Structure formats: structure tokens, C-alpha cells
Amino acid sequence: VLRDDFRLSPGDVVVAAGEPAVLECVPPRGHPEPSVSWKKDGARLSDKDERLTIRGGKLMLASTRKSDAGVYVCVATNVVGERDSEPAELVVF
């Protein structure tokens, strides 16, 4: 089971370059409990990037760069399938 509705979809975030940014997401309820990953501008983010932390649905960027600006989507995945959240924009100035 994977319900349609995200309990919390990420919202737009505006930060100054060098500041940390946090995008929050609470996935839909599901059985088994869905895991959360993120996409930026349609491409899945790698957790190999040491500036990125994904913890319990939150995407944390330690020190934002201009190149981090874009449209982010939270993706909930379990054995049934996956659902994308509403998109959120990260603006870095």
C-alpha cells in the first residue's frame, strides 16, 4: 500500500549562498513504510555528495552554492511503487 497524499510536501526555500538549506518532506503512509529520496530538476540526487544529508525525509544542504538552485521533488518509494511530491524551488542568491 502507498497512499497518494504526502503528509508534508516540501515548500519553496530562499537562502544566501554559503548558508545551509533544509527541504522537508513527510512521505505518504504505506506498508511497508516508504523510503524517501530526492530529485533535483528531474535527476535523482546522490547521497555520495558530502554536502547533502537525507535524514527522515529532510534534505539538508550544508553550504549552498548557486548550482544548488533548482526544482526539488521528494520521492516516496516502497514495493508497490513510487510517488512524487509537489515540486519545491530552492533559490540561492
Secondary structure as UniProt FT lines:
FT   STRAND          13..15
FT   TURN            17..18
FT   STRAND          21..23
FT   STRAND          35..40
FT   TURN            41..42
FT   STRAND          43..44
FT   TURN            47..48
FT   TURN            50..51
FT   STRAND          52..55
FT   TURN            56..57
FT   STRAND          58..61
FT   HELIX           66..68
FT   STRAND          70..78
FT   TURN            79..80
FT   STRAND          81..84
FT   STRAND          88..92
//
